[in-house]
Amino acid sequence: MNSKKGWILGGLILLLLSGCSQDNRLRVVSPDRNLRVDVVLLDNGQVAYSVRYKRQVIIDTSGMGFTFQDAPPLQAGLEITGVSHSSFSEVWEMPWGEQRHVKNHYNAMRVELAETEGLMRRFDLVFRVYDDGLGFRFEFPEQENMTDVLITEENTFFQLTGDHLVWWTPGDWDIYEHLYNTTRFSEIDAISKRNHPNLAQTYIPVNAVNTPVTMRTDKGLHLSFHEAALIDYAGITLEIDSINLRMRSNLVGTERADYKVIQRTPFNTPWRTIQVAERAGDLIESRLMVNLNEPNKLGDVSWLKPTKYMGIWWEMHIGKSTWGMEGGKHGATTENAKYYIDFVAEHDLGALLIEGWYTGWENWIGHDDREGIFDFVTPYPDFDLDEVTSYAKEKGVRLVMHHETSSAVTTYEEQLDTAFALMSHYNYDMVKTGYVGTIIPRGEYHHGQWMVNHYQRVIDKAAEHGVMVNIHEPIMATGLRRTYPNDATREGLRGQEFNAWATDGGNPPEHLPIVAFTRMLAGPIDYTPGIFNIKIDPYRPDNRVNTTLAQQLALYVVIYSPMQMVADLPKYYKGHPAFQFIKDVGVDWEQSIVLNGEVGEYVTIAREERDTGNWFLGSITNEEGRELTIRTDFLDPDKQYKVTLYADGEDTHWETYPTGYQIKELDLNNQSEIRLRLAPGGGAAISFMIQ
């Protein structure tokens, strides 16, 4: 079915609903009874749903259905053959994460549907409704007239009830590295975002948005749309009908086939998710994504160790050195690696990433013939892998392996066994993968089913070798870290490196106060904070980081990742008093609390470190300065804390004086209040260390 026909199908729903009997309505509500889902069978036999929060309709009647390459559509002529309700409640433990214990409590409804004539195909529509949102998916059982399935589109509609304020990025099939836009729903124009000059790959076929996409209604209710448990299926974008205020699922496709998903029954689609929150911060505190995923399949994962890490990385982005040996500025030399290892060991930063150590970097980006240029095991002649690894072990520093594939994915898959065998030989337990450029095999996109399956194969292979994975140029996270806890963190957004070389001025101050309420809802982010040389002087005089130094500290708390980079060059940390916060701050949390925040404006988060009881707080703002009052009632009343505030200075401003800061020791307890003054583009960080 083409896009126009899909929208026409959605437009018929309101007409068909007028003749629908109340007896055909089915209902499931959240445990707190605030969120309600109604399912209805329309007069033409199409299944549809609607969602209410308290007395507000947030999703009006919206249809569902599928079109196939080699079979008739499955979206009308249905009957309900069975309905069942259930409830579930548990508390499960995250091996690492934003909190240790997660409540998983929902009410579920399963609606069994079948065609009344023709192929008599069957599927179940399953809803799980939580206090903080809902998920629904389609489950196809094994059946005679539906075995091999070639899906051309999944026509799931979301009929909005107003012209909401939306924070969105374009529905790019190949990359998430776009700036966020803030517009009314009716003003979304993804097509205008095509062909950004700083993107290594991009494809925006229609006016759609990537997920998570977050909205705020005129009544102040927050909604965020995404997907959970994406396995062996295409990633989703949401196509925009700006006139009728409606979205439709638009799966990421491939140029190598006329279908977008190939499956065989039995199979399930991913969960389609809607988070609902009156308070913006509740979106961040929600664990809907992980709760909709299956429990840990890896067994004992005590070998997973969250960490901070430095990298021979930022110096390449700012032009101090290069990934390859061209020009005599190779960064990944034995000497330079030892220099970084010494610094990491001295300051107990945990680990070091070394990029550019293996041969082939002279021909990676911008070259069509990228197959076979990397083998992931052959070091450059100025890098002694044995010596560097032994030196790191002697110093107690873990090393993070780097596998940049240059999107020559078939080459990487052919060499996965040897690449991970090398890691096992040297006892590496972390890897950062990368997929810069257009995918080989050509015609595939980063967010299509073929790549979704590739990313999963790498996670599986890494698990076999006891390795945590940090994916750059990824498919968006969908909560699979619960099922595969070695799936640690991802990029999946416009990261810090754009500040080093983007021609559009880098990431504006509003970027991260939006990211916290959008991209971060999907899962951990490897944003790479901690830049102290804000103006990148003398390396990039035309570029800069568009925050204050204090905000760079606050990001260690606000932007969550179990692998948290200490991104700047060592020389900018040496002797700097503010570096103490980076040394102190945790990476693995007992609990996390969002104290305040508004999407795109500001956010304050406090997190308690696992096993120590220390608390850390981060607060960031957009280009507007502001004062915030923070209550410290999250602290343990029976404990004494040494409290250190790292804040913007009186004259600090992200544009004119970004490096101004002040450090204060505070005397307070869990009944205190703190007044934070955030400079424009600024932030504040606080450590509460148990005495």
C-alpha positions as CSV (number, residue, x, y, z in Angstrom):
1,M,0.0,0.0,0.0
2,N,1.4,3.4,-0.9
3,S,1.5,6.3,1.6
4,K,-1.5,8.1,0.1
5,K,-3.7,4.9,0.4
6,G,-2.5,4.4,4.0
7,W,-3.6,7.9,4.9
8,I,-7.0,7.4,3.2
9,L,-7.4,4.2,5.3
10,G,-6.8,6.2,8.4
11,G,-9.3,8.8,7.3
12,L,-12.1,6.3,7.0
13,I,-11.9,5.4,10.7
14,L,-14.0,8.2,12.1
15,L,-16.7,7.5,9.5
16,L,-16.8,3.9,10.3
17,L,-16.8,4.5,14.1
18,S,-20.2,6.2,14.0
19,G,-21.9,2.9,13.3
20,C,-19.9,0.9,15.8
21,S,-21.7,-0.8,18.7
22,Q,-20.6,-0.2,22.3
23,D,-20.7,-4.0,22.7
24,N,-17.6,-4.2,20.4
25,R,-15.5,-2.1,22.7
26,L,-12.9,-3.7,24.9
27,R,-11.0,-1.9,27.7
28,V,-7.9,-2.2,29.9
29,V,-6.7,0.4,32.5
30,S,-3.5,1.1,34.3
31,P,-3.0,-0.1,37.9
32,D,-3.7,3.4,39.2
33,R,-6.7,3.6,36.8
34,N,-5.5,6.9,35.3
35,L,-4.6,5.5,31.9
36,R,-7.2,3.7,29.8
37,V,-7.1,1.9,26.5
38,D,-10.2,1.1,24.5
39,V,-10.1,-1.3,21.6
40,V,-13.0,-1.4,19.1
41,L,-13.9,-3.4,16.0
42,L,-15.2,-1.0,13.3
43,D,-18.1,-1.8,11.0
44,N,-15.7,-2.8,8.2
45,G,-14.0,-5.3,10.5
46,Q,-10.9,-3.2,11.2
47,V,-9.4,-3.1,14.7
48,A,-8.8,0.3,16.2
49,Y,-7.8,1.7,19.6
50,S,-8.0,4.9,21.7
51,V,-6.2,6.1,24.8
52,R,-7.4,8.3,27.6
53,Y,-5.5,9.8,30.6
54,K,-7.8,10.7,33.4
55,R,-10.5,12.7,31.5
56,Q,-8.4,13.6,28.5
57,V,-8.5,11.7,25.2
58,I,-4.8,11.6,24.2
59,I,-5.1,9.2,21.2
60,D,-8.4,9.3,19.4
61,T,-9.7,6.3,17.5
62,S,-6.7,5.0,15.5
63,G,-6.6,2.0,13.1
64,M,-4.1,-0.8,12.7
65,G,-3.2,-3.1,9.9
66,F,-0.5,-4.6,7.7
67,T,0.2,-4.7,4.0
68,F,2.4,-7.4,2.3
69,Q,4.3,-7.9,-0.8
70,D,2.8,-11.2,-1.8
71,A,-0.5,-11.3,0.1
72,P,-3.7,-9.3,0.6
73,P,-3.7,-6.5,3.3
74,L,-4.5,-7.6,6.8
75,Q,-6.6,-4.7,8.2
76,A,-10.3,-5.2,7.6
77,G,-12.8,-8.1,7.6
78,L,-11.7,-9.2,11.0
79,E,-13.6,-10.6,13.9
80,I,-12.7,-10.9,17.6
81,T,-12.3,-14.6,18.5
82,G,-11.2,-14.2,22.1
83,V,-10.3,-11.7,24.8
84,S,-8.3,-12.2,28.0
85,H,-7.1,-9.9,30.7
86,S,-4.3,-10.3,33.2
87,S,-2.2,-8.4,35.7
88,F,1.5,-8.7,36.5
89,S,3.6,-7.2,39.3
90,E,7.3,-7.8,40.1
91,V,10.4,-6.0,41.3
92,W,13.5,-6.9,39.4
93,E,17.1,-5.9,39.8
94,M,19.2,-4.1,37.2
95,P,22.7,-5.5,37.1
96,W,23.7,-1.9,36.4
97,G,21.6,1.2,35.6
98,E,19.9,4.3,36.7
99,Q,18.5,2.4,39.7
100,R,18.9,-1.0,41.3
101,H,15.3,-2.1,41.8
102,V,12.7,-1.6,39.1
103,K,8.9,-2.0,39.7
104,N,7.2,-3.8,36.7
105,H,3.4,-3.5,37.3
106,Y,0.9,-3.6,34.5
107,N,-2.5,-4.7,33.4
108,A,-2.7,-6.5,30.1
109,M,-5.3,-7.3,27.5
110,R,-5.0,-9.8,24.7
111,V,-7.4,-9.5,21.8
112,E,-7.5,-12.4,19.4
113,L,-8.4,-11.5,15.9
114,A,-9.1,-13.5,12.7
115,E,-10.2,-12.8,9.2
116,T,-13.8,-13.9,8.5
117,E,-13.1,-15.0,4.9
118,G,-10.3,-15.5,2.4
119,L,-7.0,-16.7,4.0
120,M,-8.5,-16.7,7.5
121,R,-5.3,-15.3,9.0
122,R,-5.0,-14.8,12.7
123,F,-3.1,-12.5,15.0
124,D,-3.3,-11.2,18.6
125,L,-3.2,-7.6,19.6
126,V,-1.6,-7.3,23.0
127,F,-1.7,-4.2,25.3
128,R,0.2,-3.7,28.5
129,V,-0.8,-0.6,30.4
130,Y,1.3,0.8,33.2
131,D,0.9,3.9,35.3
132,D,3.6,5.7,33.3
133,G,2.5,4.6,29.8
134,L,1.6,1.7,27.6
135,G,2.9,-0.7,25.0
136,F,1.1,-2.7,22.3
137,R,2.3,-5.2,19.8
138,F,1.0,-7.7,17.3
139,E,1.7,-11.4,17.8
140,F,1.4,-13.8,14.8
141,P,1.0,-17.5,15.7
142,E,2.1,-20.3,13.4
143,Q,-0.7,-20.9,10.9
144,E,-1.3,-22.7,7.6
145,N,-2.0,-19.6,5.4
146,M,0.7,-17.4,6.9
147,T,4.2,-18.8,7.1
148,D,6.8,-16.7,5.3
149,V,5.7,-13.1,5.7
150,L,6.9,-10.1,3.7
151,I,5.7,-6.9,5.3
152,T,5.7,-3.8,3.1
153,E,4.1,-1.6,5.8
154,E,2.7,-1.7,9.3
155,N,-0.1,0.8,9.3
156,T,-0.4,1.7,12.9
157,F,-2.0,5.1,13.4
158,F,-1.7,7.6,16.2
159,Q,-4.6,10.2,16.0
160,L,-3.6,13.1,18.2
161,T,-6.2,15.4,19.8
162,G,-4.4,18.7,19.4
163,D,-1.7,20.6,17.6
164,H,0.9,19.7,20.3
165,L,4.3,21.3,20.9
166,V,6.8,18.7,19.6
167,W,10.5,18.2,20.0
168,W,11.6,16.2,17.0
169,T,14.3,15.1,14.6
170,P,13.6,14.1,11.0
171,G,12.7,10.5,10.2
172,D,16.2,9.6,8.8
173,W,16.6,6.0,7.9
174,D,20.4,6.2,8.2
175,I,21.4,8.5,11.1
176,Y,20.1,10.2,14.2
177,E,22.7,13.0,14.3
178,H,20.3,15.8,13.7
179,L,19.6,18.8,15.9
180,Y,16.2,18.8,17.6
181,N,13.5,21.1,16.3
182,T,10.8,22.6,18.5
183,T,7.5,23.3,16.6
184,R,3.8,22.7,16.7
185,F,2.9,19.3,15.2
186,S,1.4,21.0,12.2
187,E,4.7,22.7,11.5
188,I,6.9,19.6,11.3
189,D,8.9,19.6,8.1
190,A,11.4,16.8,8.0
191,I,12.0,17.2,4.3
192,S,13.7,20.6,4.9
193,K,16.4,18.8,6.9
194,R,17.7,16.7,4.0
195,N,21.4,16.8,3.0
196,H,23.0,18.3,6.0
197,P,26.6,18.8,5.0
198,N,28.1,17.4,8.2
199,L,26.4,14.0,8.0
200,A,28.4,11.0,6.7
201,Q,25.1,9.4,5.5
202,T,21.5,10.5,5.5
203,Y,18.2,9.5,3.9
204,I,14.9,11.2,4.7
205,P,12.3,9.7,2.3
206,V,9.1,11.3,3.6
207,N,7.9,13.9,6.2
208,A,8.4,11.7,9.2
209,V,10.1,11.9,12.6
210,N,12.5,9.5,14.4
211,T,11.6,8.2,17.8
212,P,11.6,8.9,20.7
213,V,9.5,11.9,19.8
214,T,8.2,14.0,22.8
215,M,5.2,16.3,22.8
216,R,3.4,18.5,25.3
217,T,-0.3,19.2,25.0
218,D,-1.8,22.6,25.7
219,K,-3.1,21.2,29.0
220,G,0.5,20.4,30.0
221,L,0.5,16.7,29.5
222,H,3.7,15.1,28.2
223,L,3.6,12.3,25.6
224,S,6.6,10.4,24.1
225,F,6.3,7.8,21.4
226,H,8.9,5.1,20.7
227,E,9.3,1.3,20.5
228,A,10.5,-1.4,22.8
229,A,12.1,-4.8,22.2
230,L,13.2,-4.3,18.6
231,I,14.4,-7.7,17.5
232,D,14.5,-9.0,13.9
233,Y,12.3,-6.2,12.6
234,A,12.7,-2.9,10.9
235,G,13.1,0.3,13.0
236,I,10.2,2.7,13.1
237,T,9.7,6.3,12.0
238,L,6.4,8.1,12.3
239,E,5.0,9.7,9.2
240,I,3.3,13.0,9.8
241,D,-0.1,14.1,8.6
242,S,0.2,17.8,9.6
243,I,-3.4,18.6,8.4
244,N,-5.2,15.9,10.3
245,L,-2.8,15.8,13.3
246,R,-2.1,12.2,12.8
247,M,1.0,9.9,12.7
248,R,1.4,6.6,11.0
249,S,4.2,4.0,11.4
250,N,6.6,4.1,8.6
251,L,9.1,1.2,8.8
252,V,12.6,1.7,7.6
253,G,13.1,-0.1,4.3
254,T,15.8,-1.4,2.0
255,E,16.7,-0.8,-1.6
256,R,17.5,-4.5,-2.0
257,A,13.9,-5.7,-1.7
258,D,10.3,-4.5,-2.1
259,Y,9.4,-5.4,1.5
260,K,10.6,-3.9,4.7
261,V,10.4,-6.9,7.0
262,I,10.8,-10.6,6.3
263,Q,9.6,-12.9,9.0
264,R,8.3,-16.4,9.5
265,T,5.4,-17.3,11.9
266,P,5.4,-17.4,14.8
267,F,6.7,-13.9,15.4
268,N,6.0,-10.7,17.3
269,T,6.4,-7.1,16.3
270,P,8.2,-4.7,18.6
271,W,6.1,-2.9,21.2
272,R,4.7,0.4,20.1
273,T,5.1,2.6,23.2
274,I,3.5,5.8,24.5
275,Q,4.9,7.4,27.7
276,V,2.5,9.7,29.5
277,A,3.4,12.1,32.3
278,E,2.0,15.3,33.8
279,R,5.5,16.3,35.0
280,A,8.2,16.3,32.4
281,G,10.7,14.7,34.8
282,D,8.5,11.6,35.1
283,L,9.3,10.8,31.5
284,I,13.0,10.4,32.5
285,E,12.1,8.4,35.7
286,S,9.9,6.0,33.7
287,R,11.3,2.5,33.1
288,L,8.7,1.5,30.5
289,M,11.3,0.7,27.9
290,V,13.1,-1.9,30.0
291,N,10.0,-3.3,31.5
292,L,8.6,-4.2,28.1
293,N,11.7,-6.3,27.4
294,E,12.3,-9.9,28.5
295,P,14.5,-10.6,31.5
296,N,18.2,-11.2,31.4
297,K,19.1,-14.0,29.1
298,L,22.9,-14.0,29.8
299,G,22.8,-15.5,33.3
300,D,25.5,-14.4,35.7
301,V,26.7,-10.9,34.5
302,S,28.8,-10.0,37.5
303,W,31.6,-9.4,35.0
304,L,29.9,-6.3,33.7
305,K,31.7,-3.3,35.3
306,P,30.4,0.2,34.6
307,T,33.3,2.7,34.3
308,K,34.6,6.1,33.3
309,Y,37.1,6.1,30.5
310,M,39.4,8.4,28.7
311,G,40.2,8.2,25.0
312,I,42.7,8.9,22.3
313,W,39.7,10.3,20.5
314,W,39.0,14.0,21.0
315,E,42.5,14.9,19.8
316,M,41.6,13.5,16.4
317,H,38.3,15.4,16.2
318,I,40.0,18.7,17.0
319,G,42.8,18.0,14.5
320,K,45.7,17.6,17.0
321,S,46.3,14.1,15.7
322,T,44.9,11.7,13.1
323,W,43.4,8.2,13.1
324,G,45.8,7.1,10.4
325,M,49.5,7.8,9.9
326,E,49.1,10.4,7.2
327,G,50.9,13.7,7.9
328,G,53.0,12.3,10.7
329,K,50.3,13.1,13.3
330,H,49.2,9.6,14.2
331,G,47.4,9.6,17.6
332,A,47.5,5.9,18.5
333,T,51.2,5.5,19.1
334,T,52.7,3.3,21.9
335,E,54.2,6.5,23.5
336,N,50.9,8.4,23.4
337,A,48.9,5.4,24.7
338,K,51.3,5.1,27.7
339,Y,50.9,8.8,28.4
340,Y,47.2,8.4,28.6
341,I,47.4,5.2,30.6
342,D,49.6,7.0,33.2
343,F,47.0,9.8,33.5
344,V,44.1,7.3,33.8
345,A,46.0,5.4,36.5
346,E,47.0,8.4,38.4
347,H,43.4,9.7,38.7
348,D,41.7,6.4,38.9
349,L,39.5,7.0,35.8
350,G,39.2,3.3,35.1
351,A,39.8,2.7,31.4
352,L,41.2,4.0,28.1
353,L,39.8,3.9,24.6
354,I,42.4,3.9,21.8
355,E,41.1,4.7,18.4
356,G,43.2,4.4,15.2
357,W,45.5,1.6,16.4
358,Y,44.8,-0.8,13.5
359,T,45.7,-0.2,9.9
360,G,43.4,1.1,7.2
361,W,42.3,4.5,8.4
362,E,43.7,6.3,5.4
363,N,40.8,5.0,3.3
364,W,37.9,4.8,5.6
365,I,35.6,7.8,5.4
366,G,34.5,9.2,2.0
367,H,35.8,6.2,0.0
368,D,33.4,4.0,-1.9
369,D,35.7,1.0,-1.8
370,R,35.8,0.4,2.0
371,E,35.5,-3.4,2.0
372,G,38.5,-5.1,3.5
373,I,40.4,-2.0,4.6
374,F,40.1,-2.9,8.3
375,D,40.9,-6.3,9.8
376,F,40.7,-5.2,13.5
377,V,43.8,-7.2,14.4
378,T,46.8,-5.6,12.6
379,P,48.3,-2.6,14.4
380,Y,50.2,0.2,12.8
381,P,54.0,-0.1,13.1
382,D,54.2,2.7,15.7
383,F,51.7,0.9,18.0
384,D,52.9,-2.1,20.0
385,L,49.7,-3.9,21.1
386,D,51.6,-6.3,23.4
387,E,53.5,-3.5,25.1
388,V,50.5,-1.2,25.5
389,T,48.3,-4.0,26.8
390,S,50.9,-5.2,29.3
391,Y,51.6,-1.6,30.4
392,A,47.9,-1.0,31.0
393,K,47.5,-4.2,33.0
394,E,50.5,-3.2,35.1
395,K,48.9,0.1,35.9
396,G,45.5,-1.3,36.6
397,V,43.8,0.3,33.6
398,R,41.2,-1.4,31.5
399,L,41.4,-0.9,27.7
400,V,38.4,-0.3,25.5
401,M,38.7,-2.0,22.1
402,H,37.7,0.0,19.1
403,H,36.0,-1.5,16.0
404,E,35.2,1.2,13.5
405,T,33.7,-0.6,10.5
406,S,33.3,2.4,8.2
407,S,29.9,0.7,7.5
408,A,31.6,-2.1,5.6
409,V,29.5,-4.4,7.6
410,T,30.0,-7.6,5.6
411,T,33.8,-7.2,6.2
412,Y,33.2,-6.8,9.9
413,E,30.9,-9.9,10.1
414,E,33.5,-12.0,8.3
415,Q,36.1,-10.9,10.9
416,L,34.0,-11.0,14.1
417,D,35.5,-14.2,15.3
418,T,39.1,-13.1,14.9
419,A,38.4,-9.6,16.2
420,F,36.8,-10.9,19.4
421,A,39.4,-13.7,19.8
422,L,42.0,-11.0,19.9
423,M,40.1,-9.2,22.6
424,S,39.8,-12.5,24.6
425,H,43.5,-13.1,24.2
426,Y,44.3,-9.7,25.7
427,N,41.4,-9.7,28.3
428,Y,39.6,-6.7,26.9
429,D,36.1,-6.5,28.3
430,M,34.7,-3.5,26.5
431,V,34.4,-2.5,22.8
432,K,33.2,0.6,21.0
433,T,31.9,-0.1,17.6
434,G,31.3,2.4,14.8
435,Y,29.4,2.6,11.5
436,V,30.3,5.8,9.8
437,G,29.2,6.0,6.1
438,T,26.7,4.3,3.9
439,I,26.1,0.6,4.6
440,I,27.8,-2.1,2.6
441,P,26.0,-4.1,1.3
442,R,24.7,-1.1,-0.6
443,G,21.0,-0.5,-0.4
444,E,20.7,-1.2,3.3
445,Y,20.1,1.5,5.9
446,H,21.4,1.8,9.5
447,H,17.9,1.4,10.9
448,G,16.5,-1.3,8.7
449,Q,15.9,-5.0,9.6
450,W,19.2,-6.2,8.1
451,M,21.2,-3.8,10.3
452,V,19.0,-4.4,13.4
453,N,20.0,-8.1,13.1
454,H,23.7,-7.2,12.6
455,Y,23.8,-5.1,15.7
456,Q,22.2,-8.0,17.6
457,R,24.8,-10.5,16.2
458,V,27.6,-8.3,17.5
459,I,26.0,-8.0,21.0
460,D,25.6,-11.8,21.0
461,K,29.2,-12.3,19.9
462,A,30.4,-9.9,22.6
463,A,28.4,-11.7,25.3
464,E,30.2,-15.0,24.3
465,H,33.5,-13.2,25.1
466,G,32.4,-11.4,28.2
467,V,32.4,-7.9,26.5
468,M,30.3,-4.8,27.0
469,V,29.3,-3.0,23.8
470,N,29.2,0.8,23.1
471,I,27.6,1.3,19.7
472,H,28.1,4.4,17.6
473,E,25.9,5.1,14.6
474,P,23.5,2.5,16.1
475,I,19.9,1.5,15.8
476,M,18.1,3.4,18.5
477,A,18.0,1.7,21.9
478,T,14.7,0.0,22.7
479,G,15.3,-1.4,26.2
480,L,17.1,-4.6,25.2
481,R,19.8,-3.9,27.8
482,R,17.5,-5.7,30.2
483,T,17.6,-8.9,28.1
484,Y,21.2,-8.5,27.0
485,P,23.0,-6.5,29.8
486,N,26.2,-6.3,27.9
487,D,24.4,-3.9,25.5
488,A,25.7,-1.1,27.6
489,T,25.4,2.3,25.8
490,R,25.0,3.9,22.4
491,E,25.5,7.2,20.6
492,G,22.3,7.6,18.5
493,L,22.2,11.4,18.7
494,R,24.2,14.5,17.7
495,G,27.1,14.0,20.1
496,Q,29.9,16.2,21.5
497,E,32.2,15.7,18.5
498,F,29.9,18.0,16.4
499,N,31.2,20.9,18.6
500,A,34.7,20.2,17.3
501,W,34.0,20.5,13.5
502,A,30.4,21.2,12.6
503,T,30.0,24.0,10.1
504,D,26.7,25.1,11.6
505,G,28.2,26.2,14.9
506,G,27.9,23.0,16.9
507,N,25.3,21.9,19.4
508,P,23.3,24.9,20.7
509,P,22.7,25.3,24.5
510,E,19.1,23.9,24.2
511,H,20.4,20.6,22.7
512,L,21.0,18.7,25.9
513,P,17.9,20.0,27.8
514,I,16.0,18.5,24.9
515,V,18.0,15.3,24.7
516,A,17.3,14.5,28.4
517,F,13.5,14.3,27.6
518,T,13.8,12.7,24.1
519,R,16.7,10.5,23.2
520,M,17.6,9.6,26.8
521,L,14.1,8.0,27.2
522,A,15.4,5.2,24.8
523,G,18.4,4.3,26.9
524,P,22.0,5.2,27.9
525,I,23.9,7.8,25.8
526,D,27.6,7.9,25.1
527,Y,27.6,11.7,24.7
528,T,31.3,12.1,25.8
529,P,31.1,15.0,28.3
530,G,33.9,16.7,30.2
531,I,35.4,19.2,27.8
532,F,37.3,21.9,29.8
533,N,39.0,23.6,26.9
534,I,35.6,25.0,25.9
535,K,36.9,27.2,23.0
536,I,39.1,24.4,21.6
537,D,42.0,26.8,21.5
538,P,44.3,26.7,19.6
539,Y,43.2,23.7,17.6
540,R,39.8,24.8,16.2
541,P,39.5,28.6,16.3
542,D,36.2,28.6,14.4
543,N,34.5,26.0,16.6
544,R,33.7,25.7,20.3
545,V,31.6,23.9,22.9
546,N,28.4,25.8,23.5
547,T,28.1,25.3,27.3
548,T,29.9,26.5,30.4
549,L,32.5,24.4,32.1
550,A,30.1,23.8,35.0
551,Q,27.6,22.3,32.6
552,Q,30.2,19.9,31.3
553,L,30.5,18.6,34.9
554,A,26.7,18.4,35.4
555,L,26.4,16.2,32.3
556,Y,28.0,13.3,34.2
557,V,24.8,13.1,36.2
558,V,22.2,14.4,33.8
559,I,23.1,12.3,30.7
560,Y,23.2,8.7,31.8
561,S,25.7,6.1,30.6
562,P,27.4,3.1,32.3
563,M,30.5,3.9,30.2
564,Q,31.0,7.6,30.8
565,M,33.8,9.3,28.9
566,V,36.3,11.8,30.3
567,A,36.6,13.4,26.9
568,D,39.2,16.2,26.9
569,L,43.0,16.1,26.6
570,P,44.8,15.2,29.8
571,K,46.6,18.5,29.9
572,Y,43.4,20.4,30.4
573,Y,42.6,18.5,33.5
574,K,46.0,18.6,35.2
575,G,45.9,20.8,38.2
576,H,42.3,22.0,37.5
577,P,40.3,22.1,40.7
578,A,37.0,21.3,38.9
579,F,38.5,18.0,37.8
580,Q,37.8,16.6,41.3
581,F,34.1,16.3,40.5
582,I,34.9,14.1,37.5
583,K,37.1,11.9,39.6
584,D,34.5,11.6,42.3
585,V,31.3,11.1,40.3
586,G,29.8,7.7,40.1
587,V,28.7,5.8,37.0
588,D,26.3,3.2,38.5
589,W,23.3,4.1,40.5
590,E,21.2,2.9,43.4
591,Q,18.4,5.3,42.5
592,S,17.8,8.4,40.4
593,I,15.4,11.3,41.0
594,V,14.5,14.1,38.6
595,L,14.1,17.1,40.9
596,N,12.8,19.5,38.3
597,G,12.8,20.3,34.6
598,E,11.0,21.4,31.4
599,V,11.7,20.0,28.0
600,G,14.3,22.1,26.2
601,E,14.7,24.5,29.1
602,Y,16.4,22.9,32.1
603,V,16.6,19.8,34.2
604,T,18.1,18.7,37.5
605,I,18.8,15.1,38.4
606,A,20.1,13.6,41.6
607,R,21.6,10.1,41.7
608,E,22.7,7.9,44.5
609,E,25.8,5.8,43.8
610,R,25.6,2.1,44.3
611,D,27.4,0.6,47.2
612,T,28.8,3.9,48.6
613,G,25.7,5.9,49.4
614,N,27.3,9.0,47.9
615,W,24.9,11.3,46.0
616,F,25.6,13.5,43.0
617,L,23.5,16.2,41.4
618,G,23.6,17.7,38.0
619,S,21.6,20.7,36.7
620,I,21.7,22.2,33.2
621,T,20.0,25.0,31.4
622,N,19.5,26.2,27.8
623,E,20.6,29.7,26.6
624,E,18.6,31.3,29.4
625,G,20.1,31.8,32.8
626,R,17.9,30.8,35.8
627,E,17.8,30.3,39.5
628,L,16.5,27.0,40.9
629,T,15.7,26.0,44.5
630,I,16.6,22.4,45.3
631,R,15.4,20.6,48.4
632,T,17.9,18.0,49.7
633,D,15.3,15.6,51.3
634,F,16.6,12.8,49.1
635,L,19.7,12.5,51.4
636,D,19.8,10.0,54.2
637,P,18.9,11.8,57.5
638,D,21.2,9.6,59.5
639,K,24.3,10.3,57.4
640,Q,26.8,13.1,57.4
641,Y,27.9,14.4,54.0
642,K,30.8,16.5,52.7
643,V,29.0,18.7,50.2
644,T,30.9,20.4,47.3
645,L,29.2,22.7,44.8
646,Y,30.7,23.3,41.4
647,A,28.8,26.2,39.8
648,D,29.0,28.9,37.2
649,G,30.8,32.1,38.3
650,E,29.0,35.4,38.7
651,D,30.1,36.6,35.2
652,T,29.9,33.2,33.5
653,H,28.1,33.0,30.1
654,W,28.3,30.2,27.5
655,E,29.3,32.7,24.8
656,T,31.4,35.3,26.5
657,Y,33.0,33.7,29.5
658,P,32.3,29.9,29.5
659,T,35.2,28.8,31.7
660,G,34.2,30.9,34.8
661,Y,33.3,28.7,37.7
662,Q,33.3,28.6,41.5
663,I,33.7,25.8,44.0
664,K,32.0,26.0,47.4
665,E,31.8,23.7,50.4
666,L,28.2,23.6,51.8
667,D,27.0,22.8,55.2
668,L,23.6,21.1,54.9
669,N,21.4,18.1,55.7
670,N,18.3,16.4,54.3
671,Q,16.1,19.3,55.5
672,S,18.1,22.0,53.6
673,E,17.5,24.0,50.5
674,I,20.1,25.0,47.9
675,R,19.7,27.9,45.5
676,L,21.4,27.2,42.2
677,R,22.3,30.0,39.9
678,L,22.7,28.7,36.4
679,A,24.4,31.0,33.9
680,P,23.1,31.1,30.3
681,G,24.2,27.8,28.8
682,G,25.4,26.8,32.2
683,G,25.0,24.3,34.9
684,A,25.9,23.1,38.4
685,A,27.2,19.9,39.8
686,I,27.2,18.8,43.5
687,S,28.9,15.9,45.2
688,F,27.5,14.7,48.5
689,M,30.2,12.4,49.9
690,I,29.4,10.3,53.0
691,Q,31.7,11.1,55.9
